[in-house]
Amino acid sequence: MEKFSRRNLIKTGFAGGAALAVTQLAAPFVGKAHAADSLSVVEWGPPVIDHSKAIATEWGKAPVDWTLHAGGGATILPKIKAAWPNPPYDLVDNWSPVFLSMIREDWLETVTVDDCPNLADVPEKLIPKDANGNWKAIPRGSSGGFFTYIPETCPIEIKSIEDLLNPKLQGQILWPNPSLFTNMQVVFLAMARGGDQFNMDPGWEFLKELAKSGNIGRVSATTADIITSLDTGETTVTFADQGLYSAIKGVKAFPLTKTNNDLKTFMYVSGWVILKSSKNKKLAFDLANYMISKDASERYGKEVGEVPVNTQAVVAQSLDHLRFSPEEVEKFVVVPDFDHLSKELDSWNKRWEQEIVPLL
């Protein structure tokens, strides 16, 4: 996959506001074989699954069996690996770091414009590639992860990442475990204290302070946890991605994307991959192509809350917090080395369990 950079984001039009631009419920692993005339699709929880089911019904060329992600996007990887070369999935919705893991495993079918004609309207730099430049995924949206809070009920106004340590926030922070968002929440803590994704010690020390302070009232294992906790008023501050942020309906959340230099936004793409093992590749390509059409992409932006990657699609004003000028990109946007993040995730999960969980 061609490495993302701020310069590439600007060149592809994101910073100028061109149409570019993701989250989870638990479901059991399905181990049975599927009929050749049906599709087995892995998708995120609400609101993404509701949108995709509606679009697939309109497409209507084959019945679809849906499986929901259980936890973070990487949780699908061991399920595929355990069942390889015959996993029960044809089409999987996922995002940048997991694409890289799948590409390294050589699980993904190569895709071309002949397979998905609507890819002609997607900036090529956004399409994940293997080492030989072959296209390996079908991007649907570009989005970001950021801190957010509920101004009406939060005890303080959040202006800086250091405000998370304010004693008035006792029990108010909902903290995602490392499997969610590839642990970018701790990367941002590290950056606020002089570190980065390659030097995480400052971030872990910051998180230890948070854990000891009592400000973390709940730890989330799925995005459904986050939505419920915020909607019910149990907590008022968290780290979220845009898809999750748009699903918060019970309260009015405020995105902390352009408020302070230490409150960053990390950018990524999400979309579809077709497994090489699929017996229904033609149908899978056809459904994915329909999902990224201009009309479907515009609905995706409105219903899911991500910025569609189809450059013909109109982007909703409600996504202004994810539109950055070139100057704002330099100031507020981080494009992570997803390959590095995915390789470090296991060790970060161990560090979380050993160093942070005992303090909560």
C-alpha positions as CSV (number, residue, x, y, z in Angstrom):
1,M,0.0,0.0,0.0
2,E,1.4,3.3,-1.0
3,K,2.3,5.2,2.2
4,F,-0.1,7.9,3.1
5,S,1.4,11.3,3.7
6,R,0.0,14.8,4.5
7,R,1.2,15.8,1.0
8,N,-0.7,13.0,-0.6
9,L,-3.8,13.9,1.3
10,I,-3.6,17.4,0.0
11,K,-2.9,16.3,-3.6
12,T,-5.9,14.0,-3.6
13,G,-8.1,16.9,-2.6
14,F,-9.0,16.0,0.9
15,A,-7.6,19.2,2.4
16,G,-9.4,21.2,-0.3
17,G,-12.7,19.7,0.5
18,A,-13.0,17.2,-2.4
19,A,-15.0,14.1,-1.7
20,L,-12.8,11.6,0.1
21,A,-13.2,10.2,3.3
22,V,-15.5,4.2,9.8
23,T,-17.3,0.8,13.7
24,Q,-19.0,-2.8,15.7
25,L,-21.2,-5.3,17.3
26,A,-20.5,-8.8,18.5
27,A,-21.6,-11.8,16.4
28,P,-20.6,-15.5,16.3
29,F,-18.1,-16.8,13.8
30,V,-19.9,-18.6,11.0
31,G,-18.2,-21.7,10.0
32,K,-20.5,-23.2,7.4
33,A,-20.1,-23.1,3.6
34,H,-22.3,-20.8,1.6
35,A,-24.1,-21.4,-1.6
36,A,-22.5,-20.3,-4.8
37,D,-25.4,-18.0,-5.6
38,S,-25.3,-16.1,-2.3
39,L,-22.8,-13.8,-0.6
40,S,-21.3,-14.0,2.9
41,V,-20.4,-10.4,3.9
42,V,-18.7,-9.2,7.1
43,E,-19.8,-5.7,8.1
44,W,-19.7,-3.2,11.0
45,G,-22.6,-2.7,13.4
46,P,-25.0,0.3,13.3
47,P,-25.2,2.6,11.5
48,V,-23.1,0.9,8.8
49,I,-25.0,-2.4,8.7
50,D,-28.3,-0.7,8.3
51,H,-27.0,1.3,5.3
52,S,-25.4,-1.7,3.7
53,K,-28.4,-3.9,4.1
54,A,-30.6,-1.3,2.4
55,I,-28.1,-0.8,-0.5
56,A,-27.7,-4.6,-0.9
57,T,-31.5,-5.0,-1.1
58,E,-31.6,-2.4,-3.9
59,W,-28.8,-4.2,-5.7
60,G,-30.8,-7.4,-5.4
61,K,-28.7,-9.8,-7.5
62,A,-28.1,-12.3,-4.8
63,P,-29.1,-13.0,-1.2
64,V,-26.6,-11.8,1.4
65,D,-25.7,-13.5,4.7
66,W,-24.4,-10.9,7.1
67,T,-21.8,-11.4,9.9
68,L,-21.0,-8.5,12.2
69,H,-17.5,-7.7,13.4
70,A,-16.9,-8.7,17.1
71,G,-14.7,-6.0,18.5
72,G,-12.0,-4.1,16.6
73,G,-11.5,-4.7,12.8
74,A,-8.4,-6.9,13.5
75,T,-10.6,-9.5,15.3
76,I,-11.6,-11.0,11.9
77,L,-8.0,-11.9,11.1
78,P,-7.6,-14.9,13.4
79,K,-11.0,-16.2,12.3
80,I,-9.9,-16.1,8.6
81,K,-6.5,-17.6,9.4
82,A,-8.0,-20.5,11.4
83,A,-10.3,-21.4,8.5
84,W,-7.9,-20.7,5.6
85,P,-8.0,-21.8,2.8
86,N,-11.8,-22.0,3.2
87,P,-13.1,-19.2,5.4
88,P,-16.8,-18.7,5.0
89,Y,-16.6,-15.1,3.8
90,D,-16.7,-13.5,0.3
91,L,-16.7,-9.8,1.1
92,V,-15.2,-8.1,4.2
93,D,-15.6,-4.4,5.2
94,N,-12.5,-3.2,7.0
95,W,-10.0,-0.3,7.2
96,S,-6.4,0.8,6.5
97,P,-4.4,-1.2,9.1
98,V,-6.3,-4.4,8.6
99,F,-6.0,-4.1,4.8
100,L,-2.2,-4.2,5.3
101,S,-2.4,-7.3,7.5
102,M,-4.6,-9.1,4.9
103,I,-2.2,-8.0,2.1
104,R,0.8,-9.5,4.0
105,E,-1.1,-12.8,4.3
106,D,-1.8,-12.8,0.6
107,W,-5.5,-13.3,1.3
108,L,-6.9,-10.7,-1.1
109,E,-8.1,-10.9,-4.7
110,T,-6.6,-8.2,-7.0
111,V,-9.2,-5.7,-8.2
112,T,-9.3,-3.6,-11.4
113,V,-11.5,-1.0,-13.0
114,D,-12.9,-3.9,-15.1
115,D,-14.0,-5.6,-11.9
116,C,-15.3,-2.4,-10.3
117,P,-15.9,0.4,-12.9
118,N,-16.8,3.0,-10.1
119,L,-13.2,2.8,-9.0
120,A,-12.5,5.2,-11.9
121,D,-14.0,7.9,-9.7
122,V,-11.8,7.1,-6.7
123,P,-8.4,8.7,-6.3
124,E,-5.8,6.0,-7.0
125,K,-3.6,7.1,-4.1
126,L,-6.5,6.0,-1.7
127,I,-6.6,2.4,-3.1
128,P,-4.6,0.0,-0.9
129,K,-1.9,-1.9,-3.0
130,D,0.5,-4.8,-2.6
131,A,4.3,-4.5,-3.0
132,N,3.8,-4.9,-6.8
133,G,1.3,-2.1,-7.1
134,N,-1.8,-4.4,-7.5
135,W,-5.0,-2.9,-6.2
136,K,-6.2,-5.0,-3.2
137,A,-9.2,-3.2,-1.8
138,I,-12.2,-1.1,-2.8
139,P,-12.3,2.1,-0.7
140,R,-15.7,3.4,0.3
141,G,-15.0,6.1,2.8
142,S,-12.3,8.3,4.3
143,S,-12.6,9.2,7.9
144,G,-10.8,10.1,11.1
145,G,-10.5,9.4,14.7
146,F,-10.5,12.1,17.3
147,F,-11.4,12.9,20.9
148,T,-15.0,14.0,21.5
149,Y,-17.1,15.1,24.5
150,I,-20.6,16.1,25.5
151,P,-20.5,19.9,26.3
152,E,-24.0,20.0,28.0
153,T,-23.2,17.3,30.6
154,C,-19.4,17.3,30.9
155,P,-18.2,19.0,34.1
156,I,-15.6,21.0,32.2
157,E,-14.9,22.4,28.7
158,I,-12.2,20.3,27.0
159,K,-9.7,22.6,25.4
160,S,-6.5,20.5,25.6
161,I,-5.6,16.8,26.0
162,E,-4.1,17.7,29.4
163,D,-7.7,18.6,30.5
164,L,-8.4,14.8,30.7
165,L,-6.5,14.8,34.0
166,N,-8.8,17.5,35.6
167,P,-10.2,16.1,38.9
168,K,-13.6,17.3,37.9
169,L,-13.7,14.5,35.3
170,Q,-14.0,11.7,37.9
171,G,-15.5,8.7,36.2
172,Q,-16.4,10.7,33.1
173,I,-13.9,9.3,30.6
174,L,-14.7,6.2,28.5
175,W,-11.4,4.7,27.3
176,P,-11.3,2.3,24.3
177,N,-9.0,-0.7,24.8
178,P,-6.1,-1.0,22.3
179,S,-7.9,-3.3,19.9
180,L,-10.2,-0.4,19.0
181,F,-8.8,2.3,16.7
182,T,-5.4,0.5,16.6
183,N,-4.5,2.2,19.8
184,M,-4.3,5.6,18.2
185,Q,-5.8,7.1,21.4
186,V,-2.5,6.3,23.2
187,V,-0.5,7.5,20.3
188,F,-2.0,10.9,20.7
189,L,-1.2,10.8,24.4
190,A,2.3,10.1,23.5
191,M,2.4,12.9,21.0
192,A,1.1,15.3,23.6
193,R,4.1,14.4,25.8
194,G,6.8,14.6,23.2
195,G,6.6,11.0,21.9
196,D,4.9,9.5,18.8
197,Q,3.8,6.1,17.4
198,F,7.5,4.9,17.4
199,N,8.1,6.2,21.0
200,M,5.1,5.3,23.0
201,D,6.5,5.4,26.5
202,P,5.3,9.0,27.1
203,G,1.8,7.9,26.1
204,W,1.7,4.9,28.4
205,E,2.9,7.1,31.3
206,F,0.1,9.6,30.5
207,L,-2.4,6.8,30.5
208,K,-1.1,5.5,33.8
209,E,-1.8,9.0,35.3
210,L,-5.3,8.8,33.9
211,A,-5.9,5.4,35.3
212,K,-4.7,6.4,38.7
213,S,-6.8,9.6,38.7
214,G,-10.1,7.7,38.6
215,N,-11.2,9.8,35.6
216,I,-11.7,6.6,33.5
217,G,-15.2,5.4,34.4
218,R,-15.5,2.7,31.8
219,V,-13.3,0.8,29.3
220,S,-14.9,-0.1,26.0
221,A,-14.3,-3.4,24.1
222,T,-16.7,-2.5,21.2
223,T,-18.0,0.7,19.7
224,A,-21.5,-0.3,20.8
225,D,-20.2,0.1,24.4
226,I,-19.1,3.6,23.6
227,I,-22.4,4.7,21.9
228,T,-24.5,3.3,24.8
229,S,-22.3,4.9,27.5
230,L,-22.4,8.3,25.9
231,D,-26.1,8.2,24.9
232,T,-27.1,7.3,28.5
233,G,-24.9,9.9,30.1
234,E,-22.8,7.4,31.9
235,T,-19.7,9.0,30.5
236,T,-19.0,12.3,28.7
237,V,-15.6,12.1,27.1
238,T,-14.0,9.5,24.7
239,F,-12.0,8.8,21.6
240,A,-14.1,7.9,18.6
241,D,-14.0,7.6,14.8
242,Q,-16.4,9.4,12.6
243,G,-18.7,6.4,12.0
244,L,-19.1,6.0,15.8
245,Y,-19.5,9.7,16.3
246,S,-22.3,9.9,13.8
247,A,-24.1,7.1,15.6
248,I,-24.3,9.0,18.9
249,K,-28.0,10.2,18.9
250,G,-29.1,10.5,22.5
251,V,-26.8,13.5,23.2
252,K,-25.0,16.2,21.3
253,A,-21.3,15.4,21.0
254,F,-18.7,17.9,20.0
255,P,-15.7,16.8,17.9
256,L,-12.3,18.0,19.1
257,T,-10.7,18.1,15.7
258,K,-9.5,21.7,15.3
259,T,-9.3,23.1,18.9
260,N,-5.7,22.7,20.0
261,N,-2.4,21.5,18.6
262,D,-2.4,18.5,21.0
263,L,-5.8,17.3,20.0
264,K,-5.1,15.6,16.7
265,T,-7.2,13.8,14.1
266,F,-5.9,10.6,12.5
267,M,-7.0,9.8,8.9
268,Y,-7.7,6.5,7.2
269,V,-9.8,4.8,4.5
270,S,-12.3,2.0,4.9
271,G,-14.0,-0.2,2.3
272,W,-14.3,-3.7,0.8
273,V,-11.9,-6.6,0.2
274,I,-12.7,-9.8,-1.7
275,L,-11.0,-12.9,-0.4
276,K,-9.1,-15.1,-2.8
277,S,-11.0,-18.1,-1.3
278,S,-14.4,-16.7,-2.4
279,K,-16.4,-18.9,-4.7
280,N,-18.5,-15.8,-5.6
281,K,-16.0,-13.3,-6.7
282,K,-18.0,-11.9,-9.6
283,L,-21.0,-11.2,-7.4
284,A,-18.8,-9.8,-4.6
285,F,-17.1,-7.4,-7.0
286,D,-20.5,-6.4,-8.4
287,L,-22.0,-5.6,-4.9
288,A,-18.9,-3.7,-3.9
289,N,-19.0,-1.7,-7.1
290,Y,-22.7,-0.8,-6.5
291,M,-21.8,0.2,-2.9
292,I,-19.3,2.9,-4.2
293,S,-21.5,4.4,-6.9
294,K,-22.2,8.1,-6.8
295,D,-25.7,7.7,-5.4
296,A,-24.8,5.0,-2.9
297,S,-21.7,7.0,-1.8
298,E,-23.8,10.1,-1.1
299,R,-26.2,8.1,1.0
300,Y,-23.2,6.5,2.8
301,G,-22.0,10.0,3.7
302,K,-25.4,11.0,5.1
303,E,-26.4,7.7,6.8
304,V,-23.0,6.6,8.1
305,G,-21.3,9.9,8.5
306,E,-18.1,9.3,6.6
307,V,-16.7,11.3,3.7
308,P,-17.3,9.2,0.6
309,V,-14.2,8.6,-1.6
310,N,-16.2,8.7,-4.9
311,T,-15.2,12.2,-6.2
312,Q,-18.6,12.5,-7.9
313,A,-20.4,12.4,-4.6
314,V,-21.6,15.5,-2.8
315,V,-20.2,15.8,0.7
316,A,-22.6,16.8,3.5
317,Q,-21.8,20.0,5.5
318,S,-22.2,18.0,8.7
319,L,-18.7,16.7,7.9
320,D,-17.0,20.1,8.1
321,H,-15.0,19.0,11.1
322,L,-13.2,16.5,8.9
323,R,-12.4,19.0,6.2
324,F,-9.0,20.6,6.6
325,S,-7.2,23.3,4.8
326,P,-3.5,22.7,4.0
327,E,-2.5,24.7,7.0
328,E,-5.0,22.8,9.2
329,V,-3.6,19.5,7.9
330,E,-0.1,20.4,9.1
331,K,-1.5,21.5,12.5
332,F,-4.1,19.0,13.3
333,V,-3.9,15.9,11.1
334,V,-1.9,12.7,11.7
335,V,-1.6,10.0,9.1
336,P,-0.2,7.0,11.0
337,D,2.2,4.4,9.7
338,F,-0.6,1.7,9.8
339,D,1.9,-1.0,9.0
340,H,3.8,-0.2,12.2
341,L,0.6,0.1,14.2
342,S,-0.6,-3.3,13.1
343,K,2.7,-4.9,13.9
344,E,2.8,-3.4,17.4
345,L,-0.8,-4.1,18.4
346,D,-0.1,-7.4,20.1
347,S,2.6,-6.0,22.3
348,W,0.4,-2.9,23.1
349,N,-2.5,-5.2,24.2
350,K,-0.1,-7.0,26.5
351,R,1.2,-3.7,27.9
352,W,-2.4,-2.5,28.5
353,E,-3.3,-5.7,30.4
354,Q,-0.1,-5.7,32.5
355,E,0.4,-2.0,33.2
356,I,-3.0,-0.2,32.9
357,V,-5.7,-2.6,33.8
358,P,-4.4,-3.2,37.4
359,L,-4.7,0.6,37.9
360,L,-8.3,0.9,36.9
